Amino acid sequence: MTERHGKILESLAATQRIEVSTLANILEVSQVTVRKDLDQLEEMGLIRREHGFALFGSMDDVGRRMAIHYEVKRRIARAAAALIDEGETVMIESGSCCAMLAEELVNTRKHTTIVTNSVFIANHIRHAPYCKIILLGGEYQPNAQVMVGALTRHAAQIFLSDKFFIGTDGFSEKCGFTGKDHIRSQTVRDMAEQVKQVIVLTESEKFSYQGVERTILAENVSQVFTDDRIPEEKEVFLQSMGVLVHKVPSSVSQRDTSHSYEADPIRSAPVAAPAH
């Protein structure tokens, strides 16, 4: 995905629906160029097109959620990708940061196997030439484009992995990481039984919300990748649970924009992650 694609998504996140001519003015390119960019974003499942306009799908649509805090999520994904070696098998759950992680892996790690319950992610990275994608079966939730339920649990039991990357809808000290959907949260817990480490990828604002269903307790998470606006009391609590917290910059100065985000400093809490 190009820098211009990111700007289109950020503009669309602010307005929900935007004209091609408006995007051309914002990006200072021709409408022909904008239409080509929109075609590519639609092909990746990130947006929908109407005559003369670009727009998102439902509120639960992963493409829509990827556009919110896009640059921060991309930095989180790139930081998390540093944990993964070429040829490794990882499990990735549905979510906007998780989708960006999958994209980063197929672009930078050869011969990686990605096991996922996300139809969106499988479609988003389907053209990857060097990575294997395994999509778990199950009951299909069309808005979130994710497979859930008993069949997904049985399918996940076939695979073993060192790392399982998940997103979150919220957090509390009592419940840990939480979700909005009961079946989806249960599916995450089922998949987590097959791995050594559960790693959470989320922008910091999610620590100010609480979902309706516990996804996973903080004590069962080994690492969290977020940005440097995480509330201090939440970071301290995670550290007390033995969770290693990695923080990427929530913003990048103008003078830094010419550098690769892989070079961004990552600040981690000086707490060793336990083996789960």
SVG drawing of the C-alpha trace seen along z (x, -y; Angstrom):
<svg xmlns="http://www.w3.org/2000/svg" viewBox="-23 -21 39 52">
<polyline fill="none" stroke="black" stroke-width="0.4" points="0.0,0.0 1.4,-3.4 1.6,-6.6 -1.1,-8.1 -3.4,-5.1 -2.9,-5.9 -3.9,-9.5 -7.0,-8.5 -8.1,-6.2 -7.5,-8.9 -9.5,-11.4 -12.3,-8.9 -12.2,-8.1 -12.9,-11.7 -15.9,-12.1 -17.1,-8.5 -17.9,-9.4 -15.8,-11.6 -15.8,-12.7 -13.1,-11.8 -12.6,-15.5 -12.1,-16.4 -9.5,-13.6 -7.7,-14.9 -7.5,-18.4 -6.3,-17.0 -3.6,-14.8 -2.7,-17.3 -3.0,-14.7 -5.3,-14.1 -8.7,-12.5 -7.4,-9.7 -4.7,-8.9 -7.2,-9.0 -9.5,-6.6 -6.6,-4.2 -5.8,-4.4 -9.5,-3.8 -9.6,-0.8 -6.6,0.7 -8.1,0.0 -11.4,1.5 -9.6,4.6 -8.0,5.0 -11.4,4.8 -10.7,1.6 -13.4,-0.7 -16.5,-0.7 -17.0,-2.7 -20.1,-4.6 -20.3,-6.9 -17.9,-9.8 -17.5,-8.8 -15.6,-6.5 -17.1,-5.2 -16.7,-2.5 -18.9,0.5 -20.5,1.2 -19.2,0.0 -17.8,3.5 -16.0,3.5 -12.2,4.1 -11.3,1.8 -13.2,-1.0 -11.4,-0.4 -8.0,-0.2 -8.5,-3.8 -8.9,-5.1 -5.5,-6.1 -4.0,-4.4 -0.4,-5.6 -0.3,-4.6 -1.6,-1.2 0.9,-0.8 3.8,-1.6 2.3,0.9 2.2,3.6 5.7,3.0 7.0,3.1 5.3,6.4 6.6,7.9 10.1,7.7 9.2,10.6 8.7,13.0 11.3,14.8 11.2,16.0 9.6,19.4 7.7,19.1 4.1,20.1 1.9,17.5 -1.8,17.3 -3.5,13.9 -7.0,13.0 -9.3,10.6 -8.7,6.9 -7.4,3.8 -3.9,3.8 -3.8,7.6 -4.6,7.0 -1.7,4.5 0.6,7.0 -0.4,9.7 0.3,7.2 3.7,6.3 4.6,10.0 3.9,10.9 5.9,7.9 8.9,8.5 9.1,12.2 9.4,15.0 7.9,18.4 5.9,17.4 2.7,19.3 -0.3,17.3 -3.2,19.2 -6.2,16.9 -9.9,16.9 -10.3,13.6 -11.7,13.8 -10.7,10.2 -7.1,10.9 -7.0,13.9 -8.4,11.8 -6.3,8.8 -3.0,10.7 -4.1,13.3 -1.6,12.1 1.4,12.7 3.9,14.7 6.0,16.2 3.6,16.7 1.2,19.5 -2.3,18.5 -4.5,21.0 -8.1,19.9 -9.9,21.6 -13.4,22.8 -16.5,22.0 -19.6,19.8 -19.1,16.7 -19.9,13.3 -20.3,11.2 -19.9,7.7 -16.6,8.5 -15.6,11.0 -14.5,13.5 -15.1,17.2 -16.2,18.1 -17.8,20.9 -17.3,24.6 -16.0,25.4 -13.3,22.7 -12.3,24.2 -11.9,27.7 -10.0,26.4 -7.6,24.4 -6.7,27.5 -4.8,28.9 -2.2,26.1 0.5,25.3 2.2,21.9 4.6,19.9 2.7,16.7 -1.0,15.6 -1.6,12.0 -5.0,10.5 -6.7,7.1 -9.1,5.8 -12.2,3.6 -11.4,2.5 -9.6,3.2 -10.2,3.3 -8.1,4.5 -10.8,6.9 -11.6,8.5 -8.4,7.9 -8.8,7.5 -12.5,7.4 -14.6,7.6 -18.0,6.6 -19.1,9.9 -19.5,13.0 -18.8,15.6 -15.8,13.8 -14.3,13.5 -14.9,17.2 -13.2,18.0 -10.1,16.0 -10.0,17.9 -10.2,21.2 -7.4,20.3 -5.2,19.1 -5.2,22.6 -3.0,23.7 -0.1,21.2 2.7,20.4 2.3,16.6 -0.7,14.3 0.3,10.8 -2.1,7.9 -1.9,5.2 -4.0,2.1 -3.9,-1.7 -3.9,-3.3 -7.4,-4.7 -8.8,-1.2 -7.5,-1.2 -10.2,-3.9 -13.0,-1.5 -14.5,1.7 -16.1,4.3 -19.1,6.4 -17.2,9.8 -13.9,10.9 -11.6,12.0 -8.5,12.9 -7.1,12.0 -4.0,9.8 -2.1,12.5 -2.4,14.7 -0.9,12.2 2.9,12.0 3.3,8.8 1.3,5.7 2.2,3.4 0.5,0.0 1.4,-3.7 2.9,-6.0 -0.5,-7.5 -1.5,-4.4 -2.7,-5.6 0.0,-5.3 -2.1,-3.4 -3.0,-0.8 0.6,-0.4 1.7,0.1 -1.1,2.7 0.1,4.6 3.7,4.5 2.5,5.9 0.9,8.8 4.3,9.6 3.3,8.2 6.0,6.6 4.6,3.3 6.0,2.0 5.2,-1.6 5.6,-3.2 5.3,-7.0 1.7,-8.2 2.9,-10.9 6.0,-11.5 7.6,-14.9 7.8,-16.3 11.5,-15.9 11.1,-12.1 8.6,-11.4 11.3,-10.6 12.5,-7.7 11.2,-4.1 8.8,-3.4 10.9,-0.3 13.5,-2.7 11.1,-4.3 12.2,-3.9 10.2,-1.3 10.1,-1.8 9.4,1.2 8.7,1.6 11.7,3.2 9.8,6.3 10.5,9.8 7.6,11.5 6.6,14.8 6.2,17.9 2.5,18.7"/>
</svg>
